[in-house]
């Protein structure tokens, strides 16, 4: 497995990391732990999780006890104040069964106002105290901000690493932040390098990948890893076979030349953020609307224009009826939190229209 330096920390991390957000919900903890152990056997040493990723911390805690190769763990806190951050940290330590977190993130910073609130609430002071106690090794930032605002945050000298969304669909939005972070000596970790799985599933729709060679996984990871600023690209694994596919992509990795990267950029569609990656940051909904599931289904309309497929996916894949969209009051809270700035209310209204106009084919 290709290893890369994580900024100036002195640690080297695997070029791909195991993102703990996509373990299959219908599998037991041990079966999910098998996926993480397989990744570690293949040389993956960076494992990323968070308290709200379902059973992820428990799964990785089970997996760590079985791993034969060295590993690092990354987790996060949404806390707005220092006391809550400390509670989050202690809960994560317990769930993971570890005595320290290697890379602890101030999580989901979605605006500069939110960042200032975290600073004022004492989360950095609490994290630094935990570092002095040996409970945290490196303090990091997880953000969905535009590149220039990321640059402003990393230049403060608070963090040793940053995790941000970066892929062939949205890279213009954040490339300035990637470069600024690397120039400042931070380790850069990218999430959603496969567009939340959309790139492998709809290769034919993303024509700018044509001619790059290999599978969609190969092309998408190759794009991320061709940037020397990026230390690790996170891949959310739902099966052992997905681990094997990603590892093979790294084994075959050849960096793009500058000319190839420039050509690729020229072929990126204008609406690079038109599809939802179902990250779930739009939740919770005050009316309990299953927004990520609705948006995942609506992606099929974005990708192929087939409204019948939207309703079919809602029913067949997610087990939800079109009436789920009727609960939306259009309050807009989801759009404030959406990391891709998608018109969620408009899309939910379109789903209601689909339900009135068409009946899904069974």
Buried (B, 14 or more C-beta within 10 A) or exposed (E): BBBBEBBEBEBBBBBBBBBBBBBEEEBEBEBBBBBBBBBBBBBBBBBBBBBBBBBBBBBBBBBBEEBEBEBBBBBBBBBBBBEBBBBBBEBBBEBBEBEBBBBBBBBBBBBEEBBEBBBEBBBBEBBBBBBEEEBBBBBBBBBBBBBEBBBBBBEEEBBBBBBBBBBBBBBEBBBBBBBBBBEBBBBBBBBBBBBBBBBBBBBEBBEBBEEBEBBBBBBBBBBBBBBEBBBBBBBBBBBBEBBBBBBBBBEEBEEBEEEBBEBBEEEBEEEBBBBBBBBBBBBEBEEEBBBBBBBBBBBBBBBEEEBBBBBBBBBEEBEBEBEBBBEBEEEEBBBEBBBBEBEBBEBBBBBBEBBEEBEBEE
